[in-house]
């Protein structure tokens, strides 16, 4: 079984919806990180203070085909192609240790359902 890491960097207000979409698409667990981004555009200022919107980083270790399905679901349901609310990408994972065997069984069941 081949694995991938799915990373979604999203506006903070999309966090809960993104978690629900990922889980409904087959992700068993999600790791969340708080983040701030520096974009190409000048940030808004208010009385000399710069406003930087908060972001959330979602990280999932998934079976490779499942990672693509989760990525497509996030992109479509959060309308990421049209709005700059975030970015989603996958990275191949060569080695992994410590993954729960129940999660592996869940990946296998999901793949069987696809076939």
MODELLER restraints for C-alpha pairs under 7 A, 6 or more apart:
rsr = mdl.restraints
at = mdl.atoms
rsr.add(forms.Gaussian(group=physical.xy_distance, feature=features.Distance(at['CA:1:A'], at['CA:63:A']), mean=6.95, stdev=0.5))
rsr.add(forms.Gaussian(group=physical.xy_distance, feature=features.Distance(at['CA:2:A'], at['CA:63:A']), mean=5.87, stdev=0.5))
rsr.add(forms.Gaussian(group=physical.xy_distance, feature=features.Distance(at['CA:2:A'], at['CA:64:A']), mean=5.64, stdev=0.5))
rsr.add(forms.Gaussian(group=physical.xy_distance, feature=features.Distance(at['CA:3:A'], at['CA:61:A']), mean=6.90, stdev=0.5))
rsr.add(forms.Gaussian(group=physical.xy_distance, feature=features.Distance(at['CA:3:A'], at['CA:62:A']), mean=5.58, stdev=0.5))
rsr.add(forms.Gaussian(group=physical.xy_distance, feature=features.Distance(at['CA:3:A'], at['CA:63:A']), mean=4.38, stdev=0.5))
rsr.add(forms.Gaussian(group=physical.xy_distance, feature=features.Distance(at['CA:3:A'], at['CA:64:A']), mean=4.72, stdev=0.5))
rsr.add(forms.Gaussian(group=physical.xy_distance, feature=features.Distance(at['CA:3:A'], at['CA:92:A']), mean=6.44, stdev=0.5))
rsr.add(forms.Gaussian(group=physical.xy_distance, feature=features.Distance(at['CA:3:A'], at['CA:93:A']), mean=5.34, stdev=0.5))
rsr.add(forms.Gaussian(group=physical.xy_distance, feature=features.Distance(at['CA:4:A'], at['CA:61:A']), mean=5.94, stdev=0.5))
rsr.add(forms.Gaussian(group=physical.xy_distance, feature=features.Distance(at['CA:4:A'], at['CA:62:A']), mean=5.53, stdev=0.5))
rsr.add(forms.Gaussian(group=physical.xy_distance, feature=features.Distance(at['CA:4:A'], at['CA:63:A']), mean=6.11, stdev=0.5))
rsr.add(forms.Gaussian(group=physical.xy_distance, feature=features.Distance(at['CA:4:A'], at['CA:64:A']), mean=5.08, stdev=0.5))
rsr.add(forms.Gaussian(group=physical.xy_distance, feature=features.Distance(at['CA:4:A'], at['CA:67:A']), mean=6.51, stdev=0.5))
rsr.add(forms.Gaussian(group=physical.xy_distance, feature=features.Distance(at['CA:4:A'], at['CA:90:A']), mean=6.22, stdev=0.5))
rsr.add(forms.Gaussian(group=physical.xy_distance, feature=features.Distance(at['CA:4:A'], at['CA:91:A']), mean=5.47, stdev=0.5))
rsr.add(forms.Gaussian(group=physical.xy_distance, feature=features.Distance(at['CA:4:A'], at['CA:92:A']), mean=4.41, stdev=0.5))
rsr.add(forms.Gaussian(group=physical.xy_distance, feature=features.Distance(at['CA:4:A'], at['CA:93:A']), mean=4.82, stdev=0.5))
rsr.add(forms.Gaussian(group=physical.xy_distance, feature=features.Distance(at['CA:5:A'], at['CA:59:A']), mean=6.83, stdev=0.5))
rsr.add(forms.Gaussian(group=physical.xy_distance, feature=features.Distance(at['CA:5:A'], at['CA:60:A']), mean=5.66, stdev=0.5))
rsr.add(forms.Gaussian(group=physical.xy_distance, feature=features.Distance(at['CA:5:A'], at['CA:61:A']), mean=4.65, stdev=0.5))
rsr.add(forms.Gaussian(group=physical.xy_distance, feature=features.Distance(at['CA:5:A'], at['CA:62:A']), mean=6.28, stdev=0.5))
rsr.add(forms.Gaussian(group=physical.xy_distance, feature=features.Distance(at['CA:5:A'], at['CA:90:A']), mean=5.43, stdev=0.5))
rsr.add(forms.Gaussian(group=physical.xy_distance, feature=features.Distance(at['CA:5:A'], at['CA:91:A']), mean=5.16, stdev=0.5))
rsr.add(forms.Gaussian(group=physical.xy_distance, feature=features.Distance(at['CA:5:A'], at['CA:92:A']), mean=6.38, stdev=0.5))
rsr.add(forms.Gaussian(group=physical.xy_distance, feature=features.Distance(at['CA:5:A'], at['CA:93:A']), mean=6.38, stdev=0.5))
rsr.add(forms.Gaussian(group=physical.xy_distance, feature=features.Distance(at['CA:6:A'], at['CA:59:A']), mean=5.68, stdev=0.5))
rsr.add(forms.Gaussian(group=physical.xy_distance, feature=features.Distance(at['CA:6:A'], at['CA:60:A']), mean=5.12, stdev=0.5))
rsr.add(forms.Gaussian(group=physical.xy_distance, feature=features.Distance(at['CA:6:A'], at['CA:61:A']), mean=6.40, stdev=0.5))
rsr.add(forms.Gaussian(group=physical.xy_distance, feature=features.Distance(at['CA:6:A'], at['CA:67:A']), mean=6.21, stdev=0.5))
rsr.add(forms.Gaussian(group=physical.xy_distance, feature=features.Distance(at['CA:6:A'], at['CA:89:A']), mean=5.86, stdev=0.5))
rsr.add(forms.Gaussian(group=physical.xy_distance, feature=features.Distance(at['CA:6:A'], at['CA:90:A']), mean=4.38, stdev=0.5))
rsr.add(forms.Gaussian(group=physical.xy_distance, feature=features.Distance(at['CA:6:A'], at['CA:91:A']), mean=6.57, stdev=0.5))
rsr.add(forms.Gaussian(group=physical.xy_distance, feature=features.Distance(at['CA:7:A'], at['CA:57:A']), mean=6.84, stdev=0.5))
rsr.add(forms.Gaussian(group=physical.xy_distance, feature=features.Distance(at['CA:7:A'], at['CA:58:A']), mean=5.66, stdev=0.5))
rsr.add(forms.Gaussian(group=physical.xy_distance, feature=features.Distance(at['CA:7:A'], at['CA:59:A']), mean=4.76, stdev=0.5))
rsr.add(forms.Gaussian(group=physical.xy_distance, feature=features.Distance(at['CA:7:A'], at['CA:60:A']), mean=6.71, stdev=0.5))
rsr.add(forms.Gaussian(group=physical.xy_distance, feature=features.Distance(at['CA:7:A'], at['CA:88:A']), mean=5.71, stdev=0.5))
rsr.add(forms.Gaussian(group=physical.xy_distance, feature=features.Distance(at['CA:7:A'], at['CA:89:A']), mean=5.47, stdev=0.5))
rsr.add(forms.Gaussian(group=physical.xy_distance, feature=features.Distance(at['CA:7:A'], at['CA:90:A']), mean=6.10, stdev=0.5))
rsr.add(forms.Gaussian(group=physical.xy_distance, feature=features.Distance(at['CA:8:A'], at['CA:57:A']), mean=5.57, stdev=0.5))
rsr.add(forms.Gaussian(group=physical.xy_distance, feature=features.Distance(at['CA:8:A'], at['CA:58:A']), mean=5.03, stdev=0.5))
rsr.add(forms.Gaussian(group=physical.xy_distance, feature=features.Distance(at['CA:8:A'], at['CA:59:A']), mean=6.65, stdev=0.5))
rsr.add(forms.Gaussian(group=physical.xy_distance, feature=features.Distance(at['CA:8:A'], at['CA:87:A']), mean=5.76, stdev=0.5))
rsr.add(forms.Gaussian(group=physical.xy_distance, feature=features.Distance(at['CA:8:A'], at['CA:88:A']), mean=4.23, stdev=0.5))
rsr.add(forms.Gaussian(group=physical.xy_distance, feature=features.Distance(at['CA:8:A'], at['CA:89:A']), mean=6.52, stdev=0.5))
rsr.add(forms.Gaussian(group=physical.xy_distance, feature=features.Distance(at['CA:9:A'], at['CA:55:A']), mean=6.78, stdev=0.5))
rsr.add(forms.Gaussian(group=physical.xy_distance, feature=features.Distance(at['CA:9:A'], at['CA:56:A']), mean=5.83, stdev=0.5))
rsr.add(forms.Gaussian(group=physical.xy_distance, feature=features.Distance(at['CA:9:A'], at['CA:57:A']), mean=4.51, stdev=0.5))
rsr.add(forms.Gaussian(group=physical.xy_distance, feature=features.Distance(at['CA:9:A'], at['CA:58:A']), mean=6.52, stdev=0.5))
rsr.add(forms.Gaussian(group=physical.xy_distance, feature=features.Distance(at['CA:9:A'], at['CA:86:A']), mean=5.33, stdev=0.5))
rsr.add(forms.Gaussian(group=physical.xy_distance, feature=features.Distance(at['CA:9:A'], at['CA:87:A']), mean=5.33, stdev=0.5))
rsr.add(forms.Gaussian(group=physical.xy_distance, feature=features.Distance(at['CA:9:A'], at['CA:88:A']), mean=6.35, stdev=0.5))
rsr.add(forms.Gaussian(group=physical.xy_distance, feature=features.Distance(at['CA:10:A'], at['CA:55:A']), mean=5.53, stdev=0.5))
rsr.add(forms.Gaussian(group=physical.xy_distance, feature=features.Distance(at['CA:10:A'], at['CA:56:A']), mean=5.35, stdev=0.5))
rsr.add(forms.Gaussian(group=physical.xy_distance, feature=features.Distance(at['CA:10:A'], at['CA:57:A']), mean=6.39, stdev=0.5))
rsr.add(forms.Gaussian(group=physical.xy_distance, feature=features.Distance(at['CA:10:A'], at['CA:85:A']), mean=5.84, stdev=0.5))
rsr.add(forms.Gaussian(group=physical.xy_distance, feature=features.Distance(at['CA:10:A'], at['CA:86:A']), mean=4.16, stdev=0.5))
rsr.add(forms.Gaussian(group=physical.xy_distance, feature=features.Distance(at['CA:10:A'], at['CA:87:A']), mean=6.49, stdev=0.5))
rsr.add(forms.Gaussian(group=physical.xy_distance, feature=features.Distance(at['CA:11:A'], at['CA:54:A']), mean=6.48, stdev=0.5))
rsr.add(forms.Gaussian(group=physical.xy_distance, feature=features.Distance(at['CA:11:A'], at['CA:55:A']), mean=4.56, stdev=0.5))
rsr.add(forms.Gaussian(group=physical.xy_distance, feature=features.Distance(at['CA:11:A'], at['CA:56:A']), mean=6.19, stdev=0.5))
rsr.add(forms.Gaussian(group=physical.xy_distance, feature=features.Distance(at['CA:11:A'], at['CA:85:A']), mean=5.54, stdev=0.5))
rsr.add(forms.Gaussian(group=physical.xy_distance, feature=features.Distance(at['CA:11:A'], at['CA:86:A']), mean=6.18, stdev=0.5))
rsr.add(forms.Gaussian(group=physical.xy_distance, feature=features.Distance(at['CA:12:A'], at['CA:54:A']), mean=5.58, stdev=0.5))
rsr.add(forms.Gaussian(group=physical.xy_distance, feature=features.Distance(at['CA:12:A'], at['CA:55:A']), mean=4.47, stdev=0.5))
rsr.add(forms.Gaussian(group=physical.xy_distance, feature=features.Distance(at['CA:12:A'], at['CA:56:A']), mean=5.12, stdev=0.5))
rsr.add(forms.Gaussian(group=physical.xy_distance, feature=features.Distance(at['CA:15:A'], at['CA:56:A']), mean=6.46, stdev=0.5))
rsr.add(forms.Gaussian(group=physical.xy_distance, feature=features.Distance(at['CA:18:A'], at['CA:74:A']), mean=6.53, stdev=0.5))
rsr.add(forms.Gaussian(group=physical.xy_distance, feature=features.Distance(at['CA:21:A'], at['CA:73:A']), mean=6.82, stdev=0.5))
rsr.add(forms.Gaussian(group=physical.xy_distance, feature=features.Distance(at['CA:21:A'], at['CA:74:A']), mean=6.39, stdev=0.5))
rsr.add(forms.Gaussian(group=physical.xy_distance, feature=features.Distance(at['CA:22:A'], at['CA:70:A']), mean=5.68, stdev=0.5))
rsr.add(forms.Gaussian(group=physical.xy_distance, feature=features.Distance(at['CA:22:A'], at['CA:74:A']), mean=6.97, stdev=0.5))
rsr.add(forms.Gaussian(group=physical.xy_distance, feature=features.Distance(at['CA:25:A'], at['CA:69:A']), mean=6.84, stdev=0.5))
rsr.add(forms.Gaussian(group=physical.xy_distance, feature=features.Distance(at['CA:25:A'], at['CA:70:A']), mean=5.39, stdev=0.5))
rsr.add(forms.Gaussian(group=physical.xy_distance, feature=features.Distance(at['CA:26:A'], at['CA:66:A']), mean=6.98, stdev=0.5))
rsr.add(forms.Gaussian(group=physical.xy_distance, feature=features.Distance(at['CA:27:A'], at['CA:62:A']), mean=6.77, stdev=0.5))
rsr.add(forms.Gaussian(group=physical.xy_distance, feature=features.Distance(at['CA:28:A'], at['CA:103:A']), mean=6.61, stdev=0.5))
rsr.add(forms.Gaussian(group=physical.xy_distance, feature=features.Distance(at['CA:29:A'], at['CA:60:A']), mean=6.56, stdev=0.5))
rsr.add(forms.Gaussian(group=physical.xy_distance, feature=features.Distance(at['CA:30:A'], at['CA:58:A']), mean=6.24, stdev=0.5))
rsr.add(forms.Gaussian(group=physical.xy_distance, feature=features.Distance(at['CA:30:A'], at['CA:59:A']), mean=5.72, stdev=0.5))
rsr.add(forms.Gaussian(group=physical.xy_distance, feature=features.Distance(at['CA:30:A'], at['CA:60:A']), mean=5.11, stdev=0.5))
rsr.add(forms.Gaussian(group=physical.xy_distance, feature=features.Distance(at['CA:31:A'], at['CA:58:A']), mean=5.66, stdev=0.5))
rsr.add(forms.Gaussian(group=physical.xy_distance, feature=features.Distance(at['CA:31:A'], at['CA:59:A']), mean=5.03, stdev=0.5))
rsr.add(forms.Gaussian(group=physical.xy_distance, feature=features.Distance(at['CA:31:A'], at['CA:60:A']), mean=6.46, stdev=0.5))
rsr.add(forms.Gaussian(group=physical.xy_distance, feature=features.Distance(at['CA:32:A'], at['CA:56:A']), mean=6.71, stdev=0.5))
rsr.add(forms.Gaussian(group=physical.xy_distance, feature=features.Distance(at['CA:32:A'], at['CA:57:A']), mean=5.64, stdev=0.5))
rsr.add(forms.Gaussian(group=physical.xy_distance, feature=features.Distance(at['CA:32:A'], at['CA:58:A']), mean=4.83, stdev=0.5))
rsr.add(forms.Gaussian(group=physical.xy_distance, feature=features.Distance(at['CA:32:A'], at['CA:59:A']), mean=6.49, stdev=0.5))
rsr.add(forms.Gaussian(group=physical.xy_distance, feature=features.Distance(at['CA:33:A'], at['CA:56:A']), mean=5.76, stdev=0.5))
rsr.add(forms.Gaussian(group=physical.xy_distance, feature=features.Distance(at['CA:33:A'], at['CA:57:A']), mean=4.97, stdev=0.5))
rsr.add(forms.Gaussian(group=physical.xy_distance, feature=features.Distance(at['CA:33:A'], at['CA:58:A']), mean=6.62, stdev=0.5))
rsr.add(forms.Gaussian(group=physical.xy_distance, feature=features.Distance(at['CA:34:A'], at['CA:55:A']), mean=6.14, stdev=0.5))
rsr.add(forms.Gaussian(group=physical.xy_distance, feature=features.Distance(at['CA:34:A'], at['CA:56:A']), mean=4.90, stdev=0.5))
rsr.add(forms.Gaussian(group=physical.xy_distance, feature=features.Distance(at['CA:34:A'], at['CA:57:A']), mean=6.35, stdev=0.5))
rsr.add(forms.Gaussian(group=physical.xy_distance, feature=features.Distance(at['CA:35:A'], at['CA:54:A']), mean=6.19, stdev=0.5))
rsr.add(forms.Gaussian(group=physical.xy_distance, feature=features.Distance(at['CA:35:A'], at['CA:55:A']), mean=4.93, stdev=0.5))
rsr.add(forms.Gaussian(group=physical.xy_distance, feature=features.Distance(at['CA:35:A'], at['CA:56:A']), mean=5.63, stdev=0.5))
rsr.add(forms.Gaussian(group=physical.xy_distance, feature=features.Distance(at['CA:35:A'], at['CA:57:A']), mean=6.71, stdev=0.5))
rsr.add(forms.Gaussian(group=physical.xy_distance, feature=features.Distance(at['CA:36:A'], at['CA:52:A']), mean=6.83, stdev=0.5))
rsr.add(forms.Gaussian(group=physical.xy_distance, feature=features.Distance(at['CA:36:A'], at['CA:53:A']), mean=6.66, stdev=0.5))
rsr.add(forms.Gaussian(group=physical.xy_distance, feature=features.Distance(at['CA:36:A'], at['CA:54:A']), mean=5.22, stdev=0.5))
rsr.add(forms.Gaussian(group=physical.xy_distance, feature=features.Distance(at['CA:36:A'], at['CA:55:A']), mean=5.46, stdev=0.5))
rsr.add(forms.Gaussian(group=physical.xy_distance, feature=features.Distance(at['CA:43:A'], at['CA:50:A']), mean=6.26, stdev=0.5))
rsr.add(forms.Gaussian(group=physical.xy_distance, feature=features.Distance(at['CA:43:A'], at['CA:51:A']), mean=6.27, stdev=0.5))
rsr.add(forms.Gaussian(group=physical.xy_distance, feature=features.Distance(at['CA:43:A'], at['CA:52:A']), mean=6.68, stdev=0.5))
rsr.add(forms.Gaussian(group=physical.xy_distance, feature=features.Distance(at['CA:44:A'], at['CA:50:A']), mean=5.85, stdev=0.5))
rsr.add(forms.Gaussian(group=physical.xy_distance, feature=features.Distance(at['CA:44:A'], at['CA:51:A']), mean=5.51, stdev=0.5))
rsr.add(forms.Gaussian(group=physical.xy_distance, feature=features.Distance(at['CA:45:A'], at['CA:51:A']), mean=5.82, stdev=0.5))
rsr.add(forms.Gaussian(group=physical.xy_distance, feature=features.Distance(at['CA:63:A'], at['CA:107:A']), mean=6.40, stdev=0.5))
rsr.add(forms.Gaussian(group=physical.xy_distance, feature=features.Distance(at['CA:71:A'], at['CA:88:A']), mean=6.45, stdev=0.5))
rsr.add(forms.Gaussian(group=physical.xy_distance, feature=features.Distance(at['CA:75:A'], at['CA:81:A']), mean=6.57, stdev=0.5))
rsr.add(forms.Gaussian(group=physical.xy_distance, feature=features.Distance(at['CA:80:A'], at['CA:86:A']), mean=6.22, stdev=0.5))
rsr.add(forms.Gaussian(group=physical.xy_distance, feature=features.Distance(at['CA:80:A'], at['CA:87:A']), mean=6.96, stdev=0.5))
